[in-house]
Amino acid sequence: MCVGAVVVDDEHLLLVCRGRPPGKGYWSVPGGRVDPGETLAEAVVREVAEETGLEAVCGELLGWVERITDEHHFVILDFVATVLDRRPPEPGDDAADAAWVPVHDVAEWRLVDGLAEFLHERGVIPTIA
């Protein structure tokens, strides 16, 4: 079980570049595995802090996806999240980089498979190409 944080502030989406597999070298929303005993909301807040250094509040469920490879089967619940103090993110934990990306430019970045489509279908970004 994994969570993701879809954080939009001032027409910018918070993205992290994955520093480890799966997805190493690709951009995604902050997120990761839910720890034992942790609520989904707690996991969202923790992952945003660990991967970007930003403090966030977890909002409503935006949607879910499955990512299946030969080694993994991830069920990812993506939540809307709000940062409490927007400032430049500082990559940490397994994030190689982090950035605020204008929503109109997100689809041009090297994103993990299916992210652009997911965000577009839910009205987060205007285009996928």
Z-matrix of the N, CA and C atoms (Angstrom, degrees):
N
C 1 1.445
C 2 1.520 1 108.05
N 3 1.322 2 115.41 1 129.42
C 4 1.459 3 121.47 2 -179.40
C 5 1.526 4 109.71 3 -131.85
N 6 1.325 5 115.32 4 161.41
C 7 1.462 6 121.75 5 175.31
C 8 1.517 7 109.19 6 -128.07
N 9 1.319 8 114.55 7 157.33
C 10 1.454 9 121.79 8 172.94
C 11 1.513 10 108.60 9 -134.40
N 12 1.333 11 116.31 10 152.54
C 13 1.462 12 122.18 11 -179.71
C 14 1.525 13 109.20 12 -116.19
N 15 1.313 14 115.91 13 116.13
C 16 1.460 15 121.35 14 176.56
C 17 1.525 16 106.42 15 -97.42
N 18 1.337 17 115.01 16 103.23
C 19 1.457 18 122.27 17 -174.26
C 20 1.523 19 108.56 18 -113.08
N 21 1.332 20 116.30 19 112.90
C 22 1.463 21 121.74 20 176.21
C 23 1.515 22 107.51 21 -116.41
N 24 1.323 23 115.54 22 129.65
C 25 1.459 24 121.42 23 178.33
C 26 1.519 25 107.89 24 -142.50
N 27 1.319 26 116.66 25 124.41
C 28 1.461 27 122.03 26 177.80
C 29 1.535 28 111.54 27 52.65
N 30 1.345 29 115.73 28 47.27
C 31 1.468 30 122.40 29 177.85
C 32 1.536 31 113.51 30 62.91
N 33 1.333 32 116.80 31 25.05
C 34 1.462 33 122.82 32 175.26
C 35 1.523 34 108.96 33 -124.74
N 36 1.336 35 116.23 34 139.80
C 37 1.459 36 122.61 35 178.24
C 38 1.520 37 108.77 36 -104.87
N 39 1.320 38 116.44 37 135.43
C 40 1.463 39 121.83 38 177.82
C 41 1.521 40 109.15 39 -80.75
N 42 1.334 41 116.61 40 120.36
C 43 1.461 42 122.24 41 178.98
C 44 1.514 43 110.53 42 -124.88
N 45 1.335 44 115.48 43 152.50
C 46 1.464 45 121.90 44 173.57
C 47 1.524 46 108.71 45 -125.90
N 48 1.317 47 115.55 46 146.64
C 49 1.457 48 121.12 47 174.04
C 50 1.522 49 107.06 48 -93.60
N 51 1.318 50 116.48 49 121.82
C 52 1.453 51 121.66 50 -177.42
C 53 1.527 52 110.88 51 -64.71
N 54 1.319 53 116.02 52 130.28
C 55 1.460 54 121.68 53 -179.90
C 56 1.510 55 113.73 54 -96.45
N 57 1.348 56 116.77 55 -9.10
C 58 1.467 57 122.05 56 -179.00
C 59 1.530 58 109.71 57 -139.22
N 60 1.339 59 115.80 58 157.99
C 61 1.471 60 119.06 59 174.90
C 62 1.537 61 110.38 60 -66.12
N 63 1.292 62 119.85 61 156.35
C 64 1.464 63 124.50 62 -9.72
C 65 1.530 64 110.66 63 -75.44
N 66 1.293 65 116.76 64 153.04
C 67 1.456 66 121.48 65 177.75
C 68 1.509 67 115.39 66 88.82
N 69 1.320 68 117.74 67 9.79
C 70 1.460 69 120.36 68 -178.89
C 71 1.529 70 110.22 69 -53.47
N 72 1.355 71 115.12 70 130.26
C 73 1.456 72 120.80 71 178.55
C 74 1.516 73 114.44 72 86.35
N 75 1.331 74 117.41 73 -3.41
C 76 1.459 75 122.00 74 178.65
C 77 1.528 76 109.56 75 -109.14
N 78 1.322 77 115.74 76 154.33
C 79 1.452 78 122.32 77 -178.88
C 80 1.522 79 110.81 78 -92.41
N 81 1.331 80 115.62 79 143.70
C 82 1.453 81 122.54 80 179.73
C 83 1.525 82 108.72 81 -152.49
N 84 1.332 83 115.36 82 177.44
C 85 1.463 84 118.91 83 171.90
C 86 1.526 85 107.47 84 -78.79
N 87 1.329 86 118.08 85 154.79
C 88 1.460 87 119.53 86 177.04
C 89 1.530 88 110.33 87 -59.39
N 90 1.314 89 116.00 88 141.97
C 91 1.460 90 118.90 89 178.37
C 92 1.503 91 112.46 90 168.33
N 93 1.322 92 114.65 91 177.92
C 94 1.456 93 120.61 92 179.86
C 95 1.509 94 111.02 93 169.56
N 96 1.310 95 115.01 94 -165.11
C 97 1.466 96 121.32 95 -176.16
C 98 1.526 97 112.15 96 -69.05
N 99 1.322 98 114.30 97 149.01
C 100 1.462 99 121.95 98 173.41
C 101 1.523 100 106.97 99 -85.12
N 102 1.331 101 116.49 100 127.75
C 103 1.459 102 121.49 101 179.65
C 104 1.530 103 110.74 102 -77.25
N 105 1.344 104 117.33 103 152.82
C 106 1.472 105 120.20 104 176.71
C 107 1.527 106 110.73 105 -55.91
N 108 1.340 107 115.95 106 134.34
C 109 1.456 108 121.35 107 178.33
C 110 1.513 109 114.81 108 81.04
N 111 1.315 110 117.44 109 0.83
C 112 1.461 111 122.48 110 -176.01
C 113 1.528 112 109.67 111 -99.36
N 114 1.331 113 117.24 112 138.38
C 115 1.460 114 119.60 113 173.68
C 116 1.527 115 108.81 114 -76.33
N 117 1.325 116 116.13 115 163.17
C 118 1.462 117 120.24 116 178.35
C 119 1.529 118 110.58 117 -61.07
N 120 1.330 119 117.25 118 -43.05
C 121 1.471 120 120.78 119 179.90
C 122 1.524 121 111.19 120 -63.17
N 123 1.326 122 116.99 121 -40.85
C 124 1.466 123 120.46 122 177.58
C 125 1.522 124 110.56 123 -62.58
N 126 1.327 125 117.06 124 -39.51
C 127 1.464 126 120.73 125 179.36
C 128 1.523 127 111.08 126 -65.10
N 129 1.318 128 117.80 127 -40.37
C 130 1.469 129 121.20 128 178.17
C 131 1.525 130 110.21 129 -60.45
N 132 1.314 131 116.44 130 -50.03
C 133 1.469 132 121.45 131 -178.84
C 134 1.527 133 110.64 132 -61.26
N 135 1.334 134 116.46 133 -44.45
C 136 1.474 135 120.63 134 -179.85
C 137 1.522 136 111.38 135 -63.32
N 138 1.332 137 117.12 136 -46.38
C 139 1.465 138 120.19 137 -178.06
C 140 1.528 139 111.85 138 -62.91
N 141 1.319 140 118.06 139 -40.75
C 142 1.474 141 120.19 140 177.16
C 143 1.525 142 109.38 141 -61.04
N 144 1.325 143 117.02 142 -45.85
C 145 1.470 144 120.65 143 -179.57
C 146 1.523 145 111.21 144 -63.88
N 147 1.339 146 117.66 145 -45.85
C 148 1.462 147 120.75 146 -177.60
C 149 1.529 148 112.32 147 -65.46
N 150 1.321 149 117.22 148 -39.58
C 151 1.461 150 120.02 149 -173.29
C 152 1.521 151 114.34 150 -90.96
N 153 1.346 152 117.47 151 -18.35
C 154 1.471 153 118.96 152 -176.59
C 155 1.522 154 114.29 153 -131.52
N 156 1.331 155 117.71 154 -12.54
C 157 1.460 156 120.96 155 -176.31
C 158 1.511 157 113.54 156 76.06
N 159 1.339 158 117.81 157 7.56
C 160 1.462 159 121.50 158 -178.21
C 161 1.526 160 110.70 159 -100.77
N 162 1.331 161 115.84 160 146.56
C 163 1.449 162 121.62 161 176.79
C 164 1.525 163 108.56 162 -91.66
N 165 1.327 164 116.55 163 131.39
C 166 1.461 165 120.88 164 -176.00
C 167 1.513 166 111.28 165 -133.76
N 168 1.326 167 114.06 166 164.53
C 169 1.445 168 123.24 167 174.03
C 170 1.521 169 106.84 168 -120.35
N 171 1.323 170 116.76 169 134.41
C 172 1.464 171 121.92 170 -179.21
C 173 1.522 172 110.10 171 -83.36
N 174 1.339 173 115.02 172 133.23
C 175 1.458 174 121.09 173 176.88
C 176 1.517 175 111.18 174 -108.89
N 177 1.322 176 115.61 175 -144.63
C 178 1.464 177 120.83 176 -173.56
C 179 1.529 178 112.18 177 -78.19
N 180 1.338 179 113.63 178 159.96
C 181 1.458 180 121.26 179 176.52
C 182 1.523 181 108.73 180 -68.24
N 183 1.327 182 116.50 181 127.86
C 184 1.464 183 122.06 182 178.15
C 185 1.521 184 111.10 183 -91.60
N 186 1.321 185 116.69 184 -35.00
C 187 1.456 186 121.29 185 -179.90
C 188 1.514 187 110.30 186 166.43
N 189 1.327 188 115.94 187 -179.06
C 190 1.458 189 120.61 188 -179.60
C 191 1.516 190 109.58 189 -139.60
N 192 1.331 191 114.33 190 155.63
C 193 1.464 192 121.85 191 177.25
C 194 1.519 193 108.91 192 -140.74
N 195 1.319 194 115.04 193 160.18
C 196 1.459 195 121.48 194 171.60
C 197 1.517 196 107.46 195 -116.23
N 198 1.304 197 116.75 196 138.54
C 199 1.458 198 122.77 197 174.43
C 200 1.516 199 106.76 198 -123.96
N 201 1.329 200 116.37 199 115.90
C 202 1.451 201 121.81 200 -175.25
C 203 1.523 202 109.51 201 -120.44
N 204 1.331 203 115.14 202 125.02
C 205 1.463 204 121.42 203 174.59
C 206 1.530 205 107.38 204 -126.54
N 207 1.318 206 116.35 205 -176.82
C 208 1.464 207 119.52 206 177.11
C 209 1.526 208 112.00 207 -64.17
N 210 1.340 209 117.23 208 -29.26
C 211 1.464 210 121.24 209 -176.58
C 212 1.525 211 114.59 210 -101.42
N 213 1.345 212 118.34 211 -20.27
C 214 1.466 213 120.67 212 -170.41
C 215 1.522 214 112.01 213 -138.36
N 216 1.319 215 115.26 214 154.78
C 217 1.449 216 122.97 215 167.71
C 218 1.525 217 105.97 216 -136.68
N 219 1.335 218 115.45 217 100.96
C 220 1.456 219 121.25 218 -178.65
C 221 1.521 220 109.89 219 -100.47
N 222 1.325 221 116.94 220 133.60
C 223 1.454 222 123.18 221 167.43
C 224 1.526 223 104.66 222 -107.49
N 225 1.340 224 115.70 223 118.05
C 226 1.466 225 120.81 224 -173.75
C 227 1.525 226 109.22 225 -115.45
N 228 1.321 227 115.53 226 121.47
C 229 1.458 228 122.12 227 175.87
C 230 1.525 229 107.49 228 -100.03
N 231 1.328 230 116.01 229 115.76
C 232 1.462 231 120.75 230 -178.27
C 233 1.517 232 110.48 231 -98.17
N 234 1.325 233 115.06 232 127.53
C 235 1.455 234 122.38 233 -178.07
C 236 1.526 235 110.44 234 -115.02
N 237 1.316 236 116.03 235 147.82
C 238 1.457 237 121.04 236 168.62
C 239 1.523 238 106.06 237 -70.68
N 240 1.314 239 116.76 238 136.82
C 241 1.464 240 120.84 239 176.98
C 242 1.521 241 108.93 240 -136.15
N 243 1.316 242 116.00 241 155.15
C 244 1.461 243 122.85 242 -179.11
C 245 1.517 244 108.67 243 -124.64
N 246 1.328 245 116.82 244 130.68
C 247 1.465 246 119.38 245 175.24
C 248 1.521 247 109.05 246 -82.32
N 249 1.316 248 115.55 247 146.51
C 250 1.456 249 120.52 248 -178.13
C 251 1.521 250 112.41 249 -84.93
N 252 1.330 251 117.00 250 -26.32
C 253 1.460 252 121.17 251 -179.73
C 254 1.521 253 107.39 252 -144.75
N 255 1.340 254 116.77 253 99.33
C 256 1.462 255 118.99 254 -177.33
C 257 1.526 256 109.51 255 -72.17
N 258 1.308 257 113.97 256 122.08
C 259 1.464 258 122.78 257 175.90
C 260 1.521 259 106.76 258 -150.91
N 261 1.313 260 118.78 259 172.26
C 262 1.465 261 118.97 260 178.55
C 263 1.530 262 110.70 261 -60.46
N 264 1.331 263 117.16 262 133.33
C 265 1.466 264 119.94 263 178.93
C 266 1.524 265 111.05 264 -72.88
N 267 1.326 266 115.71 265 151.22
C 268 1.456 267 122.32 266 176.98
C 269 1.529 268 107.61 267 -118.06
N 270 1.340 269 117.85 268 111.39
C 271 1.468 270 119.46 269 -175.85
C 272 1.527 271 111.77 270 -62.05
N 273 1.309 272 114.75 271 141.00
C 274 1.452 273 121.15 272 178.58
C 275 1.512 274 109.91 273 -152.43
N 276 1.319 275 116.89 274 -178.96
C 277 1.462 276 123.81 275 -179.49
C 278 1.520 277 108.98 276 54.01
N 279 1.326 278 118.73 277 -121.70
C 280 1.465 279 119.79 278 -177.84
C 281 1.528 280 113.00 279 -98.04
N 282 1.329 281 117.52 280 13.98
C 283 1.466 282 121.16 281 176.83
C 284 1.525 283 109.87 282 -90.16
N 285 1.333 284 116.44 283 126.74
C 286 1.459 285 121.11 284 177.69
C 287 1.522 286 111.27 285 -81.01
N 288 1.340 287 116.47 286 -25.09
C 289 1.456 288 121.98 287 -179.73
C 290 1.525 289 107.47 288 -159.91
N 291 1.315 290 116.47 289 164.63
C 292 1.462 291 121.87 290 177.66
C 293 1.521 292 107.98 291 -150.89
N 294 1.340 293 115.82 292 147.14
C 295 1.465 294 119.26 293 -176.65
C 296 1.520 295 111.11 294 -158.77
N 297 1.326 296 114.49 295 153.22
C 298 1.460 297 122.05 296 166.93
C 299 1.524 298 106.01 297 -90.09
N 300 1.318 299 118.06 298 120.35
C 301 1.454 300 122.94 299 -174.95
C 302 1.529 301 109.07 300 -115.71
N 303 1.345 302 118.13 301 127.95
C 304 1.467 303 118.89 302 176.80
C 305 1.532 304 110.24 303 -54.30
N 306 1.328 305 117.55 304 134.14
C 307 1.466 306 120.29 305 -175.53
C 308 1.527 307 111.88 306 -57.86
N 309 1.327 308 118.03 307 -29.58
C 310 1.466 309 120.87 308 179.54
C 311 1.529 310 112.00 309 -72.51
N 312 1.332 311 118.35 310 -15.23
C 313 1.465 312 122.08 311 -178.24
C 314 1.529 313 113.68 312 -104.93
N 315 1.309 314 118.22 313 -9.11
C 316 1.469 315 122.06 314 -172.19
C 317 1.523 316 112.23 315 -54.68
N 318 1.335 317 117.74 316 -44.83
C 319 1.468 318 121.33 317 -175.61
C 320 1.526 319 112.73 318 -64.21
N 321 1.330 320 117.59 319 -17.96
C 322 1.462 321 121.44 320 179.56
C 323 1.536 322 112.33 321 -82.97
N 324 1.321 323 117.57 322 -11.94
C 325 1.458 324 121.66 323 -179.17
C 326 1.525 325 109.87 324 -81.81
N 327 1.294 326 116.74 325 161.21
C 328 1.476 327 123.24 326 179.15
C 329 1.532 328 108.19 327 -79.92
N 330 1.336 329 116.01 328 87.18
C 331 1.456 330 122.79 329 -173.27
C 332 1.525 331 111.84 330 -93.12
N 333 1.329 332 115.96 331 155.21
C 334 1.460 333 120.48 332 172.57
C 335 1.526 334 108.05 333 -61.42
N 336 1.327 335 115.90 334 152.56
C 337 1.464 336 121.44 335 -177.72
C 338 1.528 337 111.93 336 -53.82
N 339 1.318 338 115.59 337 132.16
C 340 1.452 339 122.21 338 173.75
C 341 1.514 340 115.94 339 83.93
N 342 1.344 341 118.87 340 -9.84
C 343 1.462 342 119.89 341 -176.16
C 344 1.523 343 111.81 342 -67.18
N 345 1.317 344 118.40 343 -45.14
C 346 1.470 345 120.53 344 -178.66
C 347 1.532 346 110.29 345 -59.38
N 348 1.327 347 116.45 346 -43.88
C 349 1.461 348 120.14 347 -179.65
C 350 1.532 349 111.15 348 -64.05
N 351 1.333 350 115.88 349 -44.09
C 352 1.466 351 121.02 350 178.88
C 353 1.527 352 110.53 351 -58.55
N 354 1.330 353 116.42 352 -49.10
C 355 1.468 354 120.71 353 -177.79
C 356 1.521 355 111.50 354 -66.45
N 357 1.320 356 117.32 355 -37.95
C 358 1.464 357 120.84 356 179.60
C 359 1.534 358 111.01 357 -67.76
N 360 1.323 359 117.18 358 -44.92
C 361 1.469 360 121.26 359 179.83
C 362 1.517 361 112.52 360 -60.10
N 363 1.323 362 117.20 361 -26.70
C 364 1.456 363 121.47 362 -178.75
C 365 1.523 364 113.25 363 -101.10
N 366 1.337 365 116.96 364 9.24
C 367 1.453 366 121.89 365 173.94
C 368 1.510 367 115.27 366 76.94
N 369 1.324 368 117.72 367 16.74
C 370 1.468 369 120.79 368 -179.49
C 371 1.520 370 110.86 369 -80.49
N 372 1.347 371 116.86 370 -41.50
C 373 1.461 372 121.38 371 177.59
C 374 1.532 373 108.42 372 -121.41
N 375 1.334 374 116.92 373 149.95
C 376 1.459 375 119.85 374 -173.83
C 377 1.527 376 115.15 375 -78.21
N 378 1.335 377 118.22 376 -28.75
C 379 1.463 378 120.47 377 -177.08
C 380 1.529 379 109.92 378 -140.07
N 381 1.348 380 115.45 379 162.48
C 382 1.457 381 119.37 380 176.87
C 383 1.511 382 111.79 381 -115.47
N 384 1.325 383 117.17 382 0.20
C 385 1.466 384 120.15 383 179.02
C 386 1.509 385 110.81 384 -137.89
